[in-house]
Amino acid sequence: MARISDWILSLDGWIALVIVFLVPALEASAFLGFVFPGEIAVILGGVLAFNGRISLPAVIAAAVAGAIVGDTIGYFVGRRWGHQILRGVGRRVPFLRHRIDEHLQSAQAYVRRRGGAAVFFGRFTAALRVMVPGLAGMAEVPYGQFLFYNAAGGLLWGTGFILLGYFAGAAWERVAADASRVGLTLLLLVLVGLVIGRVLRSMREHGERLPDRLARARPVAWARRRFPDRSAWLARRIDTRSPAGFGLSVVVLTGAVCTWIFIGLTQDVFAHEEAVLTDPGVTRFVVDHRVAWATALMKSVTWLGSNVLMIPLVAIVGSYFLFRDRDWRPAASMAAALVGANVIYRVVKSWVGRPRPPGSLHLIGVSGFSFPSGHATVAVACWGLAALLLGAGRPIRVKLALWTAAVVIVGLVGLSRVYLGAHWWTDVVAGFALGGLWLCLLGLLLRRRQATLARVASKGLASIQDV
């Protein structure tokens, strides 16, 4: 594979574009992906664009076109000859030989049931990328539906991996290795999801609850007998009905991930390695693609992470709960989110002391140090807590809408800081992580209060029953 990669990096002009087109195109249509993953060639195309050997828009177009065309061919091959091919191969595999038809029917039923989602998300995992188009054809997924999700996935995949190679430059091998690991992780998550989905469907058919089914499983029963205290603790951690259960576990895990990301990026800044090395490439790409309408938009959007707008947000959310429920605690929580986020990022900025991007790149007035982004930190803490408070006790659709709005706003704020030249992209991600950590700490306090109220209510009910 190293020789193939070196050969691709020696190309330029239209020959390089043809290779970047052909490798993704042959991945699903000729099963080349089992031998040479398509994302390697696409990342290398981004490296060639970084080195000025080919045009960046042209190589993106080649990668996206190759992905769409290849999957389309795979779809029609599967629709016409898929059953014959897979039956012939399956009968040569010992553990599939006697149940090949059953496995094929299950695979087709899954693709038919998931439809576009299977086509779109399958694009981002090497093994599924090779198999899903043919299975979609075998399952007779309508071609219009297939084409829409195939094009969407191909556009995101091709553009994303080209830009990865472009930003990585000479460090493309590390990026390619990371991409492969991410792909394997996604494949593992898909497999785990399939197993869980099958178990849940089986339980629905038999009218059984998940905790009851798990409790009867032999490994779980053995663990409960062997480690009663730890099993009871774990059961409490995943109890969806308790304020100290599953929700609390999600908050703790999210806080741990944010901590890990923030510490990792801080280490990279001090050592000037890993992610920090990609900062100049990302900034150069953004600056080279600035346009007038986007500049005007980013200058407006960036205010959504400033204290000038965060103070009114705190006042509005706090007043809503104060007048509706006569409860001052949400207002205090929002104020703590704003003040705490400001204090934390200012302390970290002074400690790290990282310079901002060159002043010639600034489109707005900025001062002080760069790491982490204060706008990103404050936006995550305040918009995230607002979504958490406003969504409490509401239907899942309302919660999803609130969190989607918060994520979009926070993402636009982070993008604006990089676009306007105020921060490196690692400053923004570190700000997201720091703000997420502060949000999780506030969430823990709110969860603890809910758990305390629940205990008080249960004790009061028990006292009434005793009387």
N, C-alpha and C positions, 0 to 999 in steps of 0.2 A: 504493500500500500504506500510505503514511503516513496518508492520509485515513481509510482503513478502521480502522487502529489507533487513531487519535484518536476515531473514532466509538465503537469498542468501549469505550474508556476513559471515555466519557461516560455509559455505561449503568450501571444498578444494578438490584438486585432480581431478579425472575424473568426479565426480558428478558435480562439479562446471562447468567444461567444457561442460557437457551435457546440463545444464541449460542455459548457455550462447548461446549454439547452438539452443536450442528448442524455447526459447522466440522469437527471431527474425524470426525463421522458421514458427512459428504459427501465427505471426502477420498478414500476408496477407493471408495465406492459411486457417486459422480458425478464422480470424477477431479478434484475441486476442488484437491487437493494440488499439482497441476502449476501452479496459478495463485497460491494462497495457502496456504502450509504450515500445517498444523494446529497445530504447536507454538507459532506466534505467538499464535493466539487463546488457547491454553491458558496460556501465560506471562502474557498480559494478564489472564486470569482470576485468576491469582495476585496480580497487581498490584492488581486491584480488591479482593481479600480483604485485602491489606495496608492499603489505604486505608479499610477498613471498609465498603465499598459492598455486599459480599455475604459470606456465611458461608464460611469456609475449608473445613469438611467438605462443605458443599453443592456448592461449585465443584469440589472433587476428585471427588465422585460424578458430577457432570455430565460432566467431562472423561473419566473412565474409562468411563462408560456410552456416551458418544459414540464413543469409540475402538472398543469392543467391538461395538456395534450397526453402525457403519459398515463394519467389516471383515466382519462376518457378511453384510451385504447384498452387499458386494463378492464374497464367496465364492459366494453363490448366483447372482449375475449372471454370474460367470465360469463356473460350472457349466452354466448354461443357454444363455447367448449369447456366452460368451467367445471361442470359435473364430471365430464370424462377425464379431465386432467387430474382433479383432486382425487377421484376414485382410483385412478391408476397409481398415483403416488401413495395414497393412504393404504392401499392393500399391500404395499411393500414395507410398511412400518408395523412391527409386531404388535404394539399395544393399541393400534388403530384398526388393524386388519379386519376384525370381526364386527366393529361398530362404526365403520366409516360413514355409512348412510345416516345413522342417528346423529353423529357429530356434525355432519354437513347440514342436516335439517336444523339443528340447534343454532349453528352459526348463521344460517340464512334467516332464521326467525329473529335472532338478535338484531341483525343489520336491518331487517324489515321493520322491526319495532322501533329502533332508534333512528332509522332513516338518516336525515341530514346531519344529526349530531355525530353519528358514527363516522360519516365521511369527513366531516370537518375536523374532529379531534383526532381521528386516525392519522391525519396528515403529519402530526407532530411526533409520532413514534415510528421508528424504522420498520419494525416487523409488521405493524398494522398498516403502515403506508403501502407496503407491498401487497397485502392480502385484501384490504377492505374494498378497493375498487372492483376487483373480480367478484367478491362476495356480494357486493351491491348489485352487480349485473346478474348474478345467479339468483338473487332474491327478487329480481325484477322491480327494484326501486325505480320509480318514474325518472326518466333521464333528465327532465327539466329540473326536478328536485335535486338530483345528483349533481348536475352541472352547476347549479347555484352554490351549493355548499362546497363543491370541488373548487370552484373559482375563488370563493372567499378564503378557503383554507390555503390554496396555492398562492394567493396574493399575499396573505399574512406570512406564510412560511418562507416564500422566496424572498420577499423584501426583508424580513427579519434576519435571515441567515446571511444575506449579502451584506447588510449593514453590520452584522457581527464581525464578519471578516474585514470590512472596511475600517471599523473602529479599532480592531485588534491589531491590524497591520502585521508586523513581524512576529507578534505573539499569537498567531493564528492557531498553532498546535495546541496551546493550552485551552483556547476557546473551543476548538473542535472536541477536545477531550471532555470539557464541561458539558457541551451540547449532547454528547453521547450519553453521559451519565444522567442528564436530565431526561433524555428520551427513554432510557431504561427505567427511571423512576416513574415516568408517566405510564409505561407499559405495566409496571407492577401495580400502580394504582388502579389501572383499568381492570386488571385481573382480580384484584381484591374487590373492586366494585361489582364485577360480574358474580363473584361468589356470594357476596352479601345480598345482591339483588335476587339471586336464585333462592337463597335461604328465606328472604322476606316474602317472596311470592309463595313459597311453599307454606309459610306460616299463615299467610292470608287465606290460602285455600283451606287450611284446617282450622281457621279461627283461633290462632294461637298468638300470644304476645311474645315479643323477643326476649325479655328477661326470663320468662318461664321456659322457653326453648333452650336458652343458654344454660340455665340452672340444671337442666336434665342431661346436658351433654357430659359424657364421661370425663373428659379432661377437666371441665369446670367443677364437676362434682368431686373429683379427686383433689383438686386444688382447694376447694372449700373445706374438705376434711383435713387436709394436710396443713394448710395455712389459714385457719379460720379468721384470725385478726386481720391479716393482709387482704384476704378476700372480701371481708366486710368493708374495709376501707376503700377498696377499688370499686365495690358496688355503690358506695355512697358517692364516689367521684363521677360516676356515669349515670346517676339517677336524674332523669330529666324533670322530675316533679319537685326537686329540692333546690332552693336558691344556692345551696352550697354543693350542688351536684355537677351536672354536665356543663352548664353555663360557666360556672366558676373554673372548671378544668380548661375550657376553651380560652378564657381570659388569661389564665396562668401560662398556658402553652404559647399563646400569642405574645405575651410579654417576654417569654424566654427567647422566642425567635427574634423579636425586635432587639433584645439585648445582644444576642449573638451577631446580628448584622451590624449594629452600631459599634461594638468592640472590634469586629473584623475590619471595618472601614477606618476606624481610628488608628488601628495598627498600621494599615496600609498608608495612611497619610504620614505617620511618623517615619515609617521605613521607606516611603516613596516606592511602593511596589504594588503588584497585583492590580486591583481595580483602578487605582490612581493613575496608572500608566495609560489608561484609555481616555482620561479626561481631555487631553489636547485634541485627540481625534474626534471625539464627540462634539466638542466646542467648535472645531473647525468646520465640521459638517453642518452644524446648525447655523453658523454665521454665513456660510456659503449659500445657504438656501433661505435666507431671510427675504420676505416680500412685504410690500407696504401694508396690505390688509391684515396679514398675520401680526405684524409689528403693532398696529393699532389695537388689535384684539388682545395681544399679550400684555400691553401696557394697561389695559383695563382689567384683565383677569387677575393680574398680580395683586391687585388691591384686596382680593378675597382672602388673602393670607396676612393682611396687614392689621395692626392694632386699631387703625382708623375704622375698619369695618367689624373687627372682632368685638370691640366694646359694645356697639349697638346689638350685635348678635347675642352677646351675653345678657344684655338688658331685655331684649325681646323674649328670649326663651325663659329667663327667670321670671319676668312679669307674667307670662302665660300661666305658669304653674302657681304663681303667687295669687293671682286673681281667680283661677279656676279651682284650685285645691286649697288655697290659703297655706301653701307649703313653701317655706323659704329655702329648704335644702337644695332643690335644683338650681336656684339662683346662686347659692353659695358654691355648689359644685362647678357651675360654669365659670364663676369668678376664679375659683382655684385652678381650673384648667388653663385659663388665660394667663393669670399671674405666674403660676408655676412653670408653664412652658417658657415664658419670657425669662424668668430667672435662670432656668436650667440651661437654655441654649446660650445665654450671655456668659455664664460661667464656663461652659465648655469652649466657647469661642476664644475667650481670654487664655484658657489653658493650652489649647492646641496652637493658636496663633497662625493659622494658615492664610497666606495671601489670597486675595481674590484674583479672578482672571485679569489679564491686562486691561488697563483703563480704556484703551482704544476700542475695545469690544463692548463697552457699556452703552446701553441705550437709555438708561435711567441713572439718576444720581444714587450712588451707594457709597458706604464708608465702612470702616472697621474690617474685622477679619471675616473669613469666608465659611469656615467649617464649624458646625453644621449650618444649614440654611434656617434662619429664624422663621421665615415665612412658612416653610414646609413644616417645621415643628409646631408652630401655633395653629396652622390649618388642620393638621391631623388631630390635635388635642381638642380644639373647640368644635369643629364640624363633626368629628367623631362622637364627642359627648352629646352634642345636640341631637344627633340621630339616635343615640342610645336612650336618652331621656324621652324624646318625643315618641319613640317606637315602643316604649314599655307598655305592656298590656294590650297592644293593638294586634290586629290580624297580621299574618305573615306577609301578605302582599304589601301592607303599609310599611312594615319594617324593611322589606326588600327595597321598596321605592325610596325610603329615607336613606338607607345605606348606599344605594346606587348613586343618589344625588350627592351624598357626602364624598364618595370615592371619586366621582367625576370632578367635583370642585377641587378636591385636594390634588388630583392628578394635573389639572390645568394650572393650578398655582405652581406646582413643581416644575412643569414644563416651561412656564413663563419665566422662572428664575434663570433657567439655562438659556432660553432663547434671548433674553434681554442682556445676557453677559454678566449678570450679577453673581452667578455661582458656577462652579464645576458641577457635573451631574452627580458625583459622589457626595458633594455637600448636600444636595437635595435628598438623596436616598438616606443619608445619615440623619437628616432632619425628620424624614418620615419615620425612621426607626425610633429616634429619640421621642418624638411626639407620640408614637404608638405605645412606647413603654410608659410614658406618663399617663396616657389614656387608660392603659391596663391597670395601673396603680389606682387611679380614681375608680375604675370599674370594680376593683377588688373591694374598695371601701363601700361602694354602693351595694355590692353583693352581700357584704358582711352585715350591713344594716338590714337588708331584706331577710337574711337568715335569722337575725336577732328578733325582728318583728314576728317571723313565723314561729319561733320558739315561744315568744311571749303569748301569742294567740293560742297555741296548742296548750300551754299551761293554763290559760284562762278557761278554755273549753273544758279541760279536765277537771278544774275546780268546780265549774258549774254542774258538770255531770255528777261529781261526788255529792254536791248538795242535793 
